[in-house]
């Protein structure tokens, strides 16, 4: 940071009126670079290899997303949860709006039985609009 000497005047010293914004620009650029590096990890933080199918559109606003990773970890809207926490969140969602859509993102290597357990949990909470997320089939 640069400081400039004040020039003496007839009544004393004049205040320094020059502004050095180099430090402000440095902090702003470093913050921008950190944001650019971290934001892709926030968007795609769960490693799931989706199975392939022909896509169809859902007719709902913002669906709740349940993800099941290859390691068997369970996520509700990209937040790691246990089975009990998932049940509580789904029950609360069904209590506020039973027409809310729920989509399941499960890794292609997940056993079929695990996906059926998640489907039973969703239906048991009272939600009936359920979808499965897939990748587009390459023709």
KOLMAR-843634 format. One record per residue (C-alpha): residue in three letters; residue number from 1; y, x, z. Coordinates in Angstrom, 3 decimals. Layout:
REM KOLMAR-843634
<node "ala" NUM <Y X Z>>;
...
END
This chain:
REM KOLMAR-843634
<node "unk" 1 <0.000 0.000 0.000>>;
<node "unk" 2 <3.351 1.431 -0.985>>;
<node "unk" 3 <6.424 1.309 1.207>>;
<node "unk" 4 <9.893 1.933 -0.074>>;
<node "unk" 5 <12.720 3.425 1.936>>;
<node "unk" 6 <15.710 1.245 2.521>>;
<node "unk" 7 <19.017 2.499 1.314>>;
<node "unk" 8 <21.785 2.850 3.872>>;
<node "unk" 9 <24.711 0.505 3.452>>;
<node "unk" 10 <28.051 0.095 5.091>>;
<node "unk" 11 <26.644 -2.238 7.771>>;
<node "unk" 12 <23.301 -0.530 8.355>>;
<node "unk" 13 <20.114 -0.538 6.304>>;
<node "unk" 14 <19.302 -3.063 3.580>>;
<node "unk" 15 <15.882 -4.684 3.886>>;
<node "unk" 16 <13.115 -3.738 1.483>>;
<node "unk" 17 <12.972 -6.545 -1.087>>;
<node "unk" 18 <10.292 -5.121 -3.378>>;
<node "unk" 19 <6.820 -6.656 -3.202>>;
<node "unk" 20 <3.591 -4.797 -3.828>>;
<node "unk" 21 <0.804 -7.182 -4.932>>;
<node "unk" 22 <-1.821 -4.556 -5.724>>;
<node "unk" 23 <-3.852 -5.336 -2.602>>;
<node "unk" 24 <-3.737 -9.084 -3.328>>;
<node "unk" 25 <-5.006 -8.552 -6.881>>;
<node "unk" 26 <-7.784 -6.253 -5.628>>;
<node "unk" 27 <-9.023 -8.791 -3.080>>;
<node "unk" 28 <-8.854 -11.613 -5.637>>;
<node "unk" 29 <-10.853 -9.669 -8.235>>;
<node "unk" 30 <-13.513 -8.616 -5.727>>;
<node "unk" 31 <-13.871 -12.239 -4.581>>;
<node "unk" 32 <-14.204 -13.388 -8.200>>;
<node "unk" 33 <-16.872 -10.766 -8.932>>;
<node "unk" 34 <-18.869 -11.790 -5.835>>;
<node "unk" 35 <-18.668 -15.450 -6.880>>;
<node "unk" 36 <-19.849 -14.624 -10.424>>;
<node "unk" 37 <-22.824 -12.652 -9.102>>;
<node "unk" 38 <-23.902 -15.177 -6.440>>;
<node "unk" 39 <-23.405 -18.505 -8.251>>;
<node "unk" 40 <-26.446 -18.268 -10.603>>;
<node "unk" 41 <-28.735 -17.664 -7.617>>;
<node "unk" 42 <-27.413 -20.785 -5.908>>;
<node "unk" 43 <-28.109 -22.953 -8.960>>;
<node "unk" 44 <-31.665 -21.790 -9.637>>;
<node "unk" 45 <-32.845 -20.504 -6.255>>;
<node "unk" 46 <-36.285 -22.173 -6.276>>;
<node "unk" 47 <-38.905 -20.568 -8.499>>;
<node "unk" 48 <-40.846 -23.456 -10.060>>;
<node "unk" 49 <-42.795 -23.296 -13.341>>;
<node "unk" 50 <-42.592 -26.874 -14.609>>;
<node "unk" 51 <-45.403 -28.437 -16.689>>;
<node "unk" 52 <-44.621 -29.685 -20.208>>;
<node "unk" 53 <-44.213 -33.306 -21.331>>;
<node "unk" 54 <-42.149 -35.484 -23.649>>;
<node "unk" 55 <-38.806 -36.229 -21.928>>;
<node "unk" 56 <-37.543 -39.735 -21.052>>;
<node "unk" 57 <-34.202 -40.576 -19.443>>;
<node "unk" 58 <-33.958 -42.099 -15.971>>;
<node "unk" 59 <-31.473 -44.920 -15.424>>;
<node "unk" 60 <-29.987 -43.959 -12.086>>;
<node "unk" 61 <-27.016 -42.142 -10.727>>;
<node "unk" 62 <-27.764 -39.013 -8.715>>;
<node "unk" 63 <-31.494 -38.864 -7.820>>;
<node "unk" 64 <-32.889 -37.150 -4.739>>;
<node "unk" 65 <-34.822 -34.030 -5.766>>;
<node "unk" 66 <-37.990 -32.898 -4.016>>;
<node "unk" 67 <-39.219 -29.457 -5.096>>;
<node "unk" 68 <-42.597 -27.903 -4.371>>;
<node "unk" 69 <-42.677 -24.164 -5.037>>;
<node "unk" 70 <-45.673 -22.108 -6.138>>;
<node "unk" 71 <-46.083 -20.875 -2.552>>;
<node "unk" 72 <-46.278 -24.468 -1.294>>;
<node "unk" 73 <-42.806 -24.562 0.262>>;
<node "unk" 74 <-41.126 -27.971 0.239>>;
<node "unk" 75 <-37.439 -28.509 -0.609>>;
<node "unk" 76 <-35.271 -31.638 -0.425>>;
<node "unk" 77 <-32.155 -31.295 -2.643>>;
<node "unk" 78 <-32.610 -27.487 -2.660>>;
<node "unk" 79 <-32.862 -27.265 1.159>>;
<node "unk" 80 <-36.111 -26.027 2.721>>;
<node "unk" 81 <-37.680 -28.794 4.850>>;
<node "unk" 82 <-40.929 -29.484 6.694>>;
<node "unk" 83 <-43.092 -32.551 6.006>>;
<node "unk" 84 <-41.658 -34.296 9.077>>;
<node "unk" 85 <-38.073 -33.571 8.001>>;
<node "unk" 86 <-38.880 -34.848 4.510>>;
<node "unk" 87 <-40.236 -38.080 5.981>>;
<node "unk" 88 <-37.041 -38.532 8.039>>;
<node "unk" 89 <-34.785 -37.865 5.034>>;
<node "unk" 90 <-36.732 -40.230 2.777>>;
<node "unk" 91 <-36.747 -42.974 5.421>>;
<node "unk" 92 <-32.979 -42.612 5.812>>;
<node "unk" 93 <-32.524 -42.718 2.047>>;
<node "unk" 94 <-34.674 -45.847 1.760>>;
<node "unk" 95 <-32.700 -47.468 4.565>>;
<node "unk" 96 <-29.358 -46.950 2.809>>;
<node "unk" 97 <-30.415 -47.633 -0.798>>;
<node "unk" 98 <-34.080 -48.444 -1.612>>;
<node "unk" 99 <-33.275 -48.381 -5.356>>;
<node "unk" 100 <-32.413 -44.671 -5.281>>;
<node "unk" 101 <-34.444 -42.565 -7.702>>;
<node "unk" 102 <-36.488 -39.656 -6.413>>;
<node "unk" 103 <-37.669 -36.873 -8.724>>;
<node "unk" 104 <-40.371 -34.342 -7.970>>;
<node "unk" 105 <-40.127 -30.782 -9.287>>;
<node "unk" 106 <-43.501 -29.160 -8.691>>;
<node "unk" 107 <-44.833 -25.877 -9.993>>;
<node "unk" 108 <-47.522 -26.289 -12.675>>;
<node "unk" 109 <-49.973 -24.336 -10.490>>;
<node "unk" 110 <-49.680 -26.688 -7.493>>;
<node "unk" 111 <-52.941 -28.573 -6.762>>;
<node "unk" 112 <-52.915 -32.216 -7.850>>;
<node "unk" 113 <-53.679 -33.370 -4.309>>;
<node "unk" 114 <-50.462 -31.844 -2.956>>;
<node "unk" 115 <-48.391 -33.794 -5.487>>;
<node "unk" 116 <-50.236 -37.013 -4.593>>;
<node "unk" 117 <-49.412 -36.418 -0.903>>;
<node "unk" 118 <-45.709 -36.125 -1.782>>;
<node "unk" 119 <-45.919 -39.307 -3.891>>;
<node "unk" 120 <-47.566 -41.148 -0.979>>;
<node "unk" 121 <-44.839 -39.903 1.357>>;
<node "unk" 122 <-42.129 -41.218 -0.979>>;
<node "unk" 123 <-43.816 -44.596 -1.459>>;
<node "unk" 124 <-44.534 -44.828 2.271>>;
<node "unk" 125 <-40.817 -44.440 2.978>>;
<node "unk" 126 <-40.118 -47.490 0.781>>;
<node "unk" 127 <-38.808 -45.804 -2.377>>;
<node "unk" 128 <-40.345 -46.925 -5.678>>;
<node "unk" 129 <-38.243 -45.232 -8.399>>;
<node "unk" 130 <-40.132 -41.935 -8.703>>;
<node "unk" 131 <-40.021 -39.431 -11.548>>;
<node "unk" 132 <-41.637 -36.079 -12.312>>;
<node "unk" 133 <-39.554 -33.236 -13.754>>;
<node "unk" 134 <-41.093 -31.389 -16.714>>;
<node "unk" 135 <-40.076 -28.931 -19.421>>;
<node "unk" 136 <-39.616 -30.085 -23.024>>;
<node "unk" 137 <-42.747 -29.624 -25.080>>;
<node "unk" 138 <-42.326 -26.958 -27.780>>;
<node "unk" 139 <-43.361 -28.482 -31.138>>;
END
